[in-house]
Amino acid sequence: MKAHTISESVYCLHADIDTTDLFEGIWPIPYGVSLNSYVVKGEKTVLIDLVRDWTGAPKQLEEELAGIGIAFSDIDYLILNHLEPDHTGWLGEFMKLNPKAEIIATAKGVELVKSFYKISEGLRAVKTGDTLDLGAGRILHFIEAPNVHWPETMITWEPASGTLFTCDAFGSFGKLGDRVFDDQFDSAEHAFFEKESLRYYANIVSSFSVFVERAVKKLEGLAIKCVAPSHGLVWRRDPTKIIERYLRYARYMNGPAEKEIAIIWGSMYGNTRTGLDAVIKGIEEEGVPWSIHRVPNEDVSFVLADAFKSAGVVLAMPTYEYAMFPPMAYAIDIMRRKHVHGKTVLRIGSWGWVGGAKKEYEAAIADLKWTSLESKEWAGAPSQSDLAELEARGRELARAVKNA
């Protein structure tokens, strides 16, 4: 790996993480993820965001720094836009190599440095409007962006190059390889990263969508030439594209969402799936696009992404021991935690000796602001009349989505 030049004296460093570990201990990253750090050189040198010791990331960082003639001991300032340990986990080791470096973060960030890493010296708290003069015409400006997605988060702005260092904001899952810039990837690769940016947003940021909108508002008036996040592509050809994408994602929480239907289903012995096929037939008759995920076979990370962006949702589940099918109960709980609000939802499912999912289901969705169509349940295998009714319900949901 090598350092990538954003502009004169501004560089991107990145480590590709390829692992079976779960991101945040929850979310699978089958296509990996990048950890991006940045260097700005004036008369003084600053490193923006760090890494954790994850699949050799510190060694990759060291080698890329060496490629531009910098050692860890040469860093004058370490800016921590966000204190989550994937960006700070190697902080203790870094400070042993360079005890003179001054750590810069928001006031809440400074407190997290103290609590996470027991470092109490060489800390500087900054707020919106504060600056750091590196000399040689390089002045960094700080913009607080709380709750995107932790309360201590900030953005660093370097006006000479027009670079916005945004840490987790505007990020994506997915490894980068030996390229980092948006103009180095073809349309198929961009489609992949768009899908992975949505999954990243839905998994990591969606609960804080209102704060994303507030943070973007603070960027108005900046002559942004490059958006440099801590995960994913560095946007220099079309820097506003990822900002506009995040705004669209943020607005999914309260609408309007995409005129699509996310189908989430689980079935023990095939009876619920048979009923679901009839619902899908009705949806297709109305020409509404749909996606489909089976739980627990597919991780809820992927389920969440499609549910978050879609105006309509189908939940197909059997009753299990007088209650909801447990994998579906988990999926609904994650949707509740991630504020998947404002959907039009159809619930269907079979039961064996007795029903009982309805009570638990209605309690689980009470805070989700969903518009619920009448549920459809049946005993055992669906009859022909059940299938006809399920097909009609599919058409009803599709029409509601089209007219939303």
Helices and strands as residue ranges (DSSP letters): E 4-7, E 10-17, E 22-23, E 27-28, E 33-41, E 45-48, H 57-67, G 72-74, E 77-79, H 85-88, H 91-97, E 102-106, H 107-117, E 123-126, E 131-135, E 138-144, E 154-158, E 163-167, G 182-184, H 187-200, I 201-205, G 206-208, H 209-218, E 226-229, H 239-252, E 258-265, H 271-285, E 290-294, H 300-309, E 310-316, E 319-320, E 323-324, H 326-337, E 344-351, H 357-364, E 371-372, E 376-379, H 384-402
